[in-house]
């Protein structure tokens, strides 16, 4: 049971990291389009 919870936690963490990276990517592109 605990292992499953751990896996779930890790999955959520990875998803949060991925969404953060996507957001950063979007900001990055937006910044570039403003600069160019």
mmCIF file as Biopython writes it, N, C-alpha, C and O atoms, coordinates in Angstrom:
data_model
#
loop_
_atom_site.group_PDB
_atom_site.id
_atom_site.type_symbol
_atom_site.label_atom_id
_atom_site.label_alt_id
_atom_site.label_comp_id
_atom_site.label_asym_id
_atom_site.label_entity_id
_atom_site.label_seq_id
_atom_site.pdbx_PDB_ins_code
_atom_site.Cartn_x
_atom_site.Cartn_y
_atom_site.Cartn_z
_atom_site.occupancy
_atom_site.B_iso_or_equiv
_atom_site.auth_seq_id
_atom_site.auth_asym_id
_atom_site.pdbx_PDB_model_num
ATOM 1   N N  . UNK A ? 1  ? 0.848  -1.207 0.000   1.0 0.0 1  A 1 
ATOM 2   C CA . UNK A ? 1  ? 0.000  0.000  0.000   1.0 0.0 1  A 1 
ATOM 3   C C  . UNK A ? 1  ? 0.880  1.252  0.000   1.0 0.0 1  A 1 
ATOM 4   O O  . UNK A ? 1  ? 0.652  2.189  -0.765  1.0 0.0 1  A 1 
ATOM 5   N N  . UNK A ? 2  ? 1.890  1.246  0.875   1.0 0.0 2  A 1 
ATOM 6   C CA . UNK A ? 2  ? 2.742  2.422  0.962   1.0 0.0 2  A 1 
ATOM 7   C C  . UNK A ? 2  ? 3.506  2.647  -0.345  1.0 0.0 2  A 1 
ATOM 8   O O  . UNK A ? 2  ? 3.721  3.781  -0.773  1.0 0.0 2  A 1 
ATOM 9   N N  . UNK A ? 3  ? 3.910  1.534  -0.966  1.0 0.0 3  A 1 
ATOM 10  C CA . UNK A ? 3  ? 4.647  1.663  -2.213  1.0 0.0 3  A 1 
ATOM 11  C C  . UNK A ? 3  ? 3.791  2.342  -3.275  1.0 0.0 3  A 1 
ATOM 12  O O  . UNK A ? 3  ? 4.270  3.187  -4.032  1.0 0.0 3  A 1 
ATOM 13  N N  . UNK A ? 4  ? 2.525  1.961  -3.317  1.0 0.0 4  A 1 
ATOM 14  C CA . UNK A ? 4  ? 1.617  2.568  -4.294  1.0 0.0 4  A 1 
ATOM 15  C C  . UNK A ? 4  ? 1.481  4.062  -4.027  1.0 0.0 4  A 1 
ATOM 16  O O  . UNK A ? 4  ? 1.471  4.871  -4.954  1.0 0.0 4  A 1 
ATOM 17  N N  . UNK A ? 5  ? 1.376  4.416  -2.751  1.0 0.0 5  A 1 
ATOM 18  C CA . UNK A ? 5  ? 1.271  5.836  -2.406  1.0 0.0 5  A 1 
ATOM 19  C C  . UNK A ? 5  ? 2.521  6.584  -2.844  1.0 0.0 5  A 1 
ATOM 20  O O  . UNK A ? 5  ? 2.450  7.692  -3.375  1.0 0.0 5  A 1 
ATOM 21  N N  . UNK A ? 6  ? 3.667  5.955  -2.610  1.0 0.0 6  A 1 
ATOM 22  C CA . UNK A ? 6  ? 4.936  6.571  -3.007  1.0 0.0 6  A 1 
ATOM 23  C C  . UNK A ? 6  ? 4.963  6.801  -4.515  1.0 0.0 6  A 1 
ATOM 24  O O  . UNK A ? 6  ? 5.345  7.872  -4.986  1.0 0.0 6  A 1 
ATOM 25  N N  . UNK A ? 7  ? 4.551  5.778  -5.263  1.0 0.0 7  A 1 
ATOM 26  C CA . UNK A ? 7  ? 4.519  5.902  -6.724  1.0 0.0 7  A 1 
ATOM 27  C C  . UNK A ? 7  ? 3.605  7.042  -7.141  1.0 0.0 7  A 1 
ATOM 28  O O  . UNK A ? 7  ? 3.939  7.832  -8.024  1.0 0.0 7  A 1 
ATOM 29  N N  . UNK A ? 8  ? 2.453  7.119  -6.498  1.0 0.0 8  A 1 
ATOM 30  C CA . UNK A ? 8  ? 1.484  8.170  -6.818  1.0 0.0 8  A 1 
ATOM 31  C C  . UNK A ? 8  ? 2.094  9.546  -6.565  1.0 0.0 8  A 1 
ATOM 32  O O  . UNK A ? 8  ? 1.941  10.467 -7.368  1.0 0.0 8  A 1 
ATOM 33  N N  . UNK A ? 9  ? 2.787  9.665  -5.434  1.0 0.0 9  A 1 
ATOM 34  C CA . UNK A ? 9  ? 3.417  10.938 -5.086  1.0 0.0 9  A 1 
ATOM 35  C C  . UNK A ? 9  ? 4.458  11.319 -6.134  1.0 0.0 9  A 1 
ATOM 36  O O  . UNK A ? 9  ? 4.521  12.466 -6.576  1.0 0.0 9  A 1 
ATOM 37  N N  . UNK A ? 10 ? 5.275  10.335 -6.524  1.0 0.0 10 A 1 
ATOM 38  C CA . UNK A ? 10 ? 6.316  10.604 -7.514  1.0 0.0 10 A 1 
ATOM 39  C C  . UNK A ? 10 ? 5.704  11.014 -8.843  1.0 0.0 10 A 1 
ATOM 40  O O  . UNK A ? 10 ? 6.204  11.906 -9.529  1.0 0.0 10 A 1 
ATOM 41  N N  . UNK A ? 11 ? 4.601  10.336 -9.195  1.0 0.0 11 A 1 
ATOM 42  C CA . UNK A ? 11 ? 3.943  10.663 -10.463 1.0 0.0 11 A 1 
ATOM 43  C C  . UNK A ? 11 ? 3.446  12.106 -10.441 1.0 0.0 11 A 1 
ATOM 44  O O  . UNK A ? 11 ? 3.633  12.858 -11.397 1.0 0.0 11 A 1 
ATOM 45  N N  . UNK A ? 12 ? 2.807  12.476 -9.327  1.0 0.0 12 A 1 
ATOM 46  C CA . UNK A ? 12 ? 2.304  13.851 -9.212  1.0 0.0 12 A 1 
ATOM 47  C C  . UNK A ? 12 ? 3.449  14.853 -9.304  1.0 0.0 12 A 1 
ATOM 48  O O  . UNK A ? 12 ? 3.330  15.890 -9.957  1.0 0.0 12 A 1 
ATOM 49  N N  . UNK A ? 13 ? 4.571  14.527 -8.633  1.0 0.0 13 A 1 
ATOM 50  C CA . UNK A ? 13 ? 5.712  15.432 -8.651  1.0 0.0 13 A 1 
ATOM 51  C C  . UNK A ? 13 ? 6.228  15.616 -10.076 1.0 0.0 13 A 1 
ATOM 52  O O  . UNK A ? 13 ? 6.520  16.732 -10.506 1.0 0.0 13 A 1 
ATOM 53  N N  . UNK A ? 14 ? 6.335  14.497 -10.801 1.0 0.0 14 A 1 
ATOM 54  C CA . UNK A ? 14 ? 6.816  14.577 -12.179 1.0 0.0 14 A 1 
ATOM 55  C C  . UNK A ? 14 ? 5.879  15.420 -13.030 1.0 0.0 14 A 1 
ATOM 56  O O  . UNK A ? 14 ? 6.326  16.227 -13.846 1.0 0.0 14 A 1 
ATOM 57  N N  . UNK A ? 15 ? 4.565  15.229 -12.834 1.0 0.0 15 A 1 
ATOM 58  C CA . UNK A ? 15 ? 3.598  15.996 -13.627 1.0 0.0 15 A 1 
ATOM 59  C C  . UNK A ? 15 ? 3.716  17.481 -13.319 1.0 0.0 15 A 1 
ATOM 60  O O  . UNK A ? 15 ? 3.630  18.321 -14.215 1.0 0.0 15 A 1 
ATOM 61  N N  . UNK A ? 16 ? 3.916  17.802 -12.024 1.0 0.0 16 A 1 
ATOM 62  C CA . UNK A ? 16 ? 4.057  19.206 -11.653 1.0 0.0 16 A 1 
ATOM 63  C C  . UNK A ? 16 ? 5.320  19.793 -12.289 1.0 0.0 16 A 1 
ATOM 64  O O  . UNK A ? 16 ? 5.312  20.914 -12.797 1.0 0.0 16 A 1 
ATOM 65  N N  . UNK A ? 17 ? 6.406  19.010 -12.250 1.0 0.0 17 A 1 
ATOM 66  C CA . UNK A ? 17 ? 7.650  19.478 -12.857 1.0 0.0 17 A 1 
ATOM 67  C C  . UNK A ? 17 ? 7.456  19.723 -14.344 1.0 0.0 17 A 1 
ATOM 68  O O  . UNK A ? 17 ? 7.930  20.719 -14.890 1.0 0.0 17 A 1 
ATOM 69  N N  . UNK A ? 18 ? 6.749  18.797 -14.995 1.0 0.0 18 A 1 
ATOM 70  C CA . UNK A ? 18 ? 6.553  18.932 -16.434 1.0 0.0 18 A 1 
ATOM 71  C C  . UNK A ? 18 ? 5.735  20.182 -16.743 1.0 0.0 18 A 1 
ATOM 72  O O  . UNK A ? 18 ? 6.058  20.917 -17.675 1.0 0.0 18 A 1 
ATOM 73  N N  . UNK A ? 19 ? 4.688  20.426 -15.976 1.0 0.0 19 A 1 
ATOM 74  C CA . UNK A ? 19 ? 3.860  21.607 -16.240 1.0 0.0 19 A 1 
ATOM 75  C C  . UNK A ? 19 ? 4.663  22.875 -15.967 1.0 0.0 19 A 1 
ATOM 76  O O  . UNK A ? 19 ? 4.506  23.875 -16.668 1.0 0.0 19 A 1 
ATOM 77  N N  . UNK A ? 20 ? 5.527  22.835 -14.944 1.0 0.0 20 A 1 
ATOM 78  C CA . UNK A ? 20 ? 6.375  24.001 -14.669 1.0 0.0 20 A 1 
ATOM 79  C C  . UNK A ? 20 ? 7.302  24.256 -15.846 1.0 0.0 20 A 1 
ATOM 80  O O  . UNK A ? 20 ? 7.492  25.400 -16.260 1.0 0.0 20 A 1 
ATOM 81  N N  . UNK A ? 21 ? 7.884  23.178 -16.387 1.0 0.0 21 A 1 
ATOM 82  C CA . UNK A ? 21 ? 8.787  23.341 -17.525 1.0 0.0 21 A 1 
ATOM 83  C C  . UNK A ? 21 ? 8.041  23.872 -18.732 1.0 0.0 21 A 1 
ATOM 84  O O  . UNK A ? 21 ? 8.567  24.701 -19.474 1.0 0.0 21 A 1 
ATOM 85  N N  . UNK A ? 22 ? 6.809  23.396 -18.937 1.0 0.0 22 A 1 
ATOM 86  C CA . UNK A ? 22 ? 6.009  23.895 -20.054 1.0 0.0 22 A 1 
ATOM 87  C C  . UNK A ? 22 ? 5.735  25.382 -19.890 1.0 0.0 22 A 1 
ATOM 88  O O  . UNK A ? 22 ? 5.835  26.147 -20.849 1.0 0.0 22 A 1 
ATOM 89  N N  . UNK A ? 23 ? 5.391  25.789 -18.672 1.0 0.0 23 A 1 
ATOM 90  C CA . UNK A ? 23 ? 5.128  27.203 -18.412 1.0 0.0 23 A 1 
ATOM 91  C C  . UNK A ? 23 ? 6.372  28.029 -18.692 1.0 0.0 23 A 1 
ATOM 92  O O  . UNK A ? 23 ? 6.304  29.079 -19.331 1.0 0.0 23 A 1 
ATOM 93  N N  . UNK A ? 24 ? 7.525  27.537 -18.201 1.0 0.0 24 A 1 
ATOM 94  C CA . UNK A ? 24 ? 8.775  28.258 -18.403 1.0 0.0 24 A 1 
ATOM 95  C C  . UNK A ? 24 ? 9.075  28.369 -19.895 1.0 0.0 24 A 1 
ATOM 96  O O  . UNK A ? 24 ? 9.526  29.408 -20.377 1.0 0.0 24 A 1 
ATOM 97  N N  . UNK A ? 25 ? 8.817  27.286 -20.612 1.0 0.0 25 A 1 
ATOM 98  C CA . UNK A ? 25 ? 9.035  27.282 -22.052 1.0 0.0 25 A 1 
ATOM 99  C C  . UNK A ? 25 ? 8.173  28.347 -22.720 1.0 0.0 25 A 1 
ATOM 100 O O  . UNK A ? 25 ? 8.638  29.076 -23.596 1.0 0.0 25 A 1 
ATOM 101 N N  . UNK A ? 26 ? 6.916  28.430 -22.300 1.0 0.0 26 A 1 
ATOM 102 C CA . UNK A ? 26 ? 6.000  29.420 -22.877 1.0 0.0 26 A 1 
ATOM 103 C C  . UNK A ? 26 ? 6.501  30.828 -22.587 1.0 0.0 26 A 1 
ATOM 104 O O  . UNK A ? 26 ? 6.526  31.681 -23.475 1.0 0.0 26 A 1 
ATOM 105 N N  . UNK A ? 27 ? 6.900  31.068 -21.335 1.0 0.0 27 A 1 
ATOM 106 C CA . UNK A ? 27 ? 7.419  32.389 -20.968 1.0 0.0 27 A 1 
ATOM 107 C C  . UNK A ? 27 ? 8.644  32.715 -21.805 1.0 0.0 27 A 1 
ATOM 108 O O  . UNK A ? 27 ? 8.811  33.837 -22.284 1.0 0.0 27 A 1 
ATOM 109 N N  . UNK A ? 28 ? 9.496  31.716 -21.971 1.0 0.0 28 A 1 
ATOM 110 C CA . UNK A ? 28 ? 10.717 31.877 -22.743 1.0 0.0 28 A 1 
ATOM 111 C C  . UNK A ? 28 ? 10.394 32.319 -24.170 1.0 0.0 28 A 1 
ATOM 112 O O  . UNK A ? 28 ? 10.965 33.281 -24.685 1.0 0.0 28 A 1 
ATOM 113 N N  . UNK A ? 29 ? 9.462  31.592 -24.796 1.0 0.0 29 A 1 
ATOM 114 C CA . UNK A ? 29 ? 9.081  31.919 -26.172 1.0 0.0 29 A 1 
ATOM 115 C C  . UNK A ? 29 ? 8.456  33.303 -26.232 1.0 0.0 29 A 1 
ATOM 116 O O  . UNK A ? 29 ? 8.729  34.070 -27.155 1.0 0.0 29 A 1 
ATOM 117 N N  . UNK A ? 30 ? 7.617  33.626 -25.254 1.0 0.0 30 A 1 
ATOM 118 C CA . UNK A ? 30 ? 6.975  34.938 -25.229 1.0 0.0 30 A 1 
ATOM 119 C C  . UNK A ? 30 ? 8.038  36.028 -25.113 1.0 0.0 30 A 1 
ATOM 120 O O  . UNK A ? 30 ? 7.981  37.038 -25.815 1.0 0.0 30 A 1 
ATOM 121 N N  . UNK A ? 31 ? 8.999  35.819 -24.231 1.0 0.0 31 A 1 
ATOM 122 C CA . UNK A ? 31 ? 10.066 36.803 -24.049 1.0 0.0 31 A 1 
ATOM 123 C C  . UNK A ? 31 ? 10.829 36.994 -25.352 1.0 0.0 31 A 1 
ATOM 124 O O  . UNK A ? 31 ? 11.145 38.121 -25.732 1.0 0.0 31 A 1 
ATOM 125 N N  . UNK A ? 32 ? 11.125 35.893 -26.035 1.0 0.0 32 A 1 
ATOM 126 C CA . UNK A ? 32 ? 11.854 35.994 -27.291 1.0 0.0 32 A 1 
ATOM 127 C C  . UNK A ? 32 ? 11.049 36.746 -28.346 1.0 0.0 32 A 1 
ATOM 128 O O  . UNK A ? 32 ? 11.594 37.582 -29.066 1.0 0.0 32 A 1 
ATOM 129 N N  . UNK A ? 33 ? 9.761  36.451 -28.438 1.0 0.0 33 A 1 
ATOM 130 C CA . UNK A ? 33 ? 8.952  37.126 -29.459 1.0 0.0 33 A 1 
ATOM 131 C C  . UNK A ? 33 ? 8.877  38.618 -29.151 1.0 0.0 33 A 1 
ATOM 132 O O  . UNK A ? 33 ? 8.771  39.431 -30.069 1.0 0.0 33 A 1 
ATOM 133 N N  . UNK A ? 34 ? 8.929  38.985 -27.878 1.0 0.0 34 A 1 
ATOM 134 C CA . UNK A ? 34 ? 8.924  40.412 -27.516 1.0 0.0 34 A 1 
ATOM 135 C C  . UNK A ? 34 ? 10.258 41.037 -27.904 1.0 0.0 34 A 1 
ATOM 136 O O  . UNK A ? 34 ? 10.302 42.146 -28.437 1.0 0.0 34 A 1 
ATOM 137 N N  . UNK A ? 35 ? 11.344 40.318 -27.633 1.0 0.0 35 A 1 
ATOM 138 C CA . UNK A ? 35 ? 12.669 40.860 -27.924 1.0 0.0 35 A 1 
ATOM 139 C C  . UNK A ? 35 ? 12.910 41.001 -29.419 1.0 0.0 35 A 1 
ATOM 140 O O  . UNK A ? 35 ? 13.563 41.943 -29.866 1.0 0.0 35 A 1 
ATOM 141 N N  . UNK A ? 36 ? 12.375 40.053 -30.192 1.0 0.0 36 A 1 
ATOM 142 C CA . UNK A ? 36 ? 12.704 40.059 -31.621 1.0 0.0 36 A 1 
ATOM 143 C C  . UNK A ? 36 ? 11.848 40.966 -32.459 1.0 0.0 36 A 1 
ATOM 144 O O  . UNK A ? 36 ? 12.039 41.048 -33.672 1.0 0.0 36 A 1 
#
